Amino acid sequence: MKDTAQKTQWSKRTRAVHAGTRRSQYGELSEAMFLTQGFVYPTAEAAEQRFIESGPDEFIYARYGNPTVAMFEDRIAALEGAEAAFATASGMAAVNGALVSMLRAGDHVVSSRALFGSCHYILDEVLTRYGVEVTFVDGTNLDEWRAAVSADTKAVFFESLSNPTLELIDIPAVAEIAHAVGATVICDNVFATPVFSDAIAQGVDVVVYSATKHIDGQGRCLGGVILGTEQYIRKTVEPYLKHTGGAMSPFNAWVMLKSLETMDLRVRAQAASAVAVAEALDGVEGLARVIFPGLASHPQHALAEQLMEQPGTMVALEVTGGQAGAFRFLNALEIVKISNNLGDAKSIATHPATTTHQRLSDEQRAEAGISSGLVRLSIGLEDPADLIADLKGALAQV
Ligand SMILES: *Cc1c(COP(=O)(O)O)cnc(C)c1O
């Protein structure tokens, strides 16, 4: 049975543990994993009826929905203050589904330029192939947003805290500009995390997460989720995703569901260590710059304090000596792993110019602020003193 009570008076931490729980006839305490793609109907008439209209606790096929996946969707929707959610196979299935399900040829989209490589691919190569016009702007410049939107603009897209340069979007101001022309505001909120961000309350219509990152938080499963109004999720996103096959697997949904229970603790510990690391590395030899929204030197420090409860778990470093300097630094790390996940319990260092953002042209990388010396750090759950020692030791090799 689904626990339908809307416990909106509960804090986010409590919702992350309890919201959306469905119990079988056995009354299990921990959420059950329904590793089934199909469902059995008592009669042919009941099957026919369910295909006409499924009730709130009735399922047809796991590509459309599954009890474990539904628990994850209900829990994250409650956490975000969204009316509804659709879980997807990966973060990119969520970004693609959120955009493609609502756009048609002739529509116009305005997007911030500072984007994860695969998000850039969808906007720059996929949407344009089907006749959607896309205008890229400097997301930090409100005049560029104002100049770019028009009556044809159906959606605006941005990463609230950009990958990897940690630029912030002034969400309430951009939402106001978009809503003035009737556009839907779609926000990739991965770096801001569900713990520290309140994007929907700040004016966003649709929030997208890669659950692969802080939601799993332990590097095990791919997943994603689209959050929005009941109307948008049920009438726009669901028909597109259930027929095109981007559904989340029940096993992955179970991992994500259990991970939501510990997400607040994990992300707060990671964020506290990120502050410690950014402060300890600021001004250290071998670094031209430490980019972290929590440092007073970040150009949008005040905006970060206004929009996010804490400045997040990611730190970017501008290592001296370009790519050679960055590679010497990466190769000297012992605890921090060279990889490209983020939000993980294990601290990770990434060289965006040669990996996650390799497919951009030199010009696009320069526009996005991704220099050859830039290293992205995802701070994990290790002792921050050990991390600082590892990072400083590696910087001494630069
Ligand atoms: C990782 C990431 C994605 C894609 O998520 P996957 O789960 O890897 O498909 C999208 N946007 C941002 C900002 C990301 O960091």
The ligand as a Tripos MOL2 file, in Angstrom:
@<TRIPOS>MOLECULE
LIG
   15    15     1     0     0
SMALL
NO_CHARGES

@<TRIPOS>ATOM
      1 C1         26.8490   13.8280  -15.0330 C.3       1 LIG1
      2 C2         26.0050   14.9510  -15.4600 C.ar      1 LIG1
      3 C3         24.9480   14.7370  -16.3470 C.ar      1 LIG1
      4 C4         24.6720   13.3870  -16.9730 C.3       1 LIG1
      5 O1         24.3440   12.3970  -16.0720 O.3       1 LIG1
      6 P1         24.5560   10.8200  -16.3900 P.3       1 LIG1
      7 O2         23.8850   10.1640  -15.2430 O.co2     1 LIG1
      8 O3         26.0270   10.6010  -16.4610 O.co2     1 LIG1
      9 O4         23.8990   10.5400  -17.6910 O.co2     1 LIG1
     10 C5         24.1770   15.8230  -16.6990 C.ar      1 LIG1
     11 N1         24.4270   17.0490  -16.2130 N.ar      1 LIG1
     12 C6         25.4370   17.2860  -15.3450 C.ar      1 LIG1
     13 C7         25.6520   18.6680  -14.8360 C.3       1 LIG1
     14 C8         26.2630   16.2530  -14.9440 C.ar      1 LIG1
     15 O5         27.2740   16.4860  -14.0910 O.3       1 LIG1
@<TRIPOS>BOND
     1     1     2 1
     2     2     3 ar
     3     2    14 ar
     4     3     4 1
     5     3    10 ar
     6     4     5 1
     7     5     6 1
     8     6     7 2
     9     6     8 1
    10     6     9 1
    11    10    11 ar
    12    11    12 ar
    13    12    13 1
    14    12    14 ar
    15    14    15 1
@<TRIPOS>SUBSTRUCTURE
     1 LIG1         1 GROUP 0 **** ****
